[in-house]
Amino acid sequence: MQELEEKIAHLIRAVDDLSDTVARQETVIALLNRRVQLLLEREAERETALDGQEVVGDSRPPHW
């Protein structure tokens, strides 16, 4: 019986640790998603501001 109680205690600890890890990862993923969204919005605004002007980074290299 003692052995089972020890195993259950270890499993409970492992589940709690995993739960904490998943919660931290969820926070980080939400932050990263927000940053990507902001970058997409910024790029869309930049493209709109250029209004048809060629962007140097988007042009083909001279050897093409």
N, C-alpha and C positions, 0 to 999 in steps of 0.2 A: 504493500500500500504506500509506503514511504517513497519508493522508487517512482510510482505513478504520479504522486503529488509533486515530486521534483521535476519530472518531465513536463507536467502541465504548467508548472511555474515557469520553466524555461520557454515553453511554447507561448505562453501569455506575454512574456517579455519580448520574444521575437516578433510577435504580432504587433505589440505596441511600438517597437522600434520601426517596423515596416510602415505602420500607420503614420508615424511622425515623418518618415522619409517621403511618403506619398504626399502628405500635406505640404511639405516644403517644396516638392517638385511642382505641385499644382500652382503654388504661388509664383514660382519662377516662370512656369509656362505661361501663366496669365500675363505677367510682366513682359515677357518676350513677345507674346501675341500683340500686346498693346504697342510695343515699340515698332514691330513690323507694320502694324496698321498706320502708325504715324509716319513711317518712312514712305509707305505707299501713297498716303495722302500728300505728303510733301513732293514726291515725284510727280504726281498728277498735277499739282499746282504749278510745278516748274515747267512741265510740258505745255500746260495751258498758257503760261506767261510767255513762252517762246513763240507760240502761235505760228507754227509753220517754219520757223527758223531752224536751220540745220544745227544739230548738237555735235560738237567735235567728237565726243566719245562715241556717238552713234554712227559716224560716217565710216565708209569703207576705207581701208588703207590704200595708198596709191598703187600698190602692186596688184590690186584686184581689177 
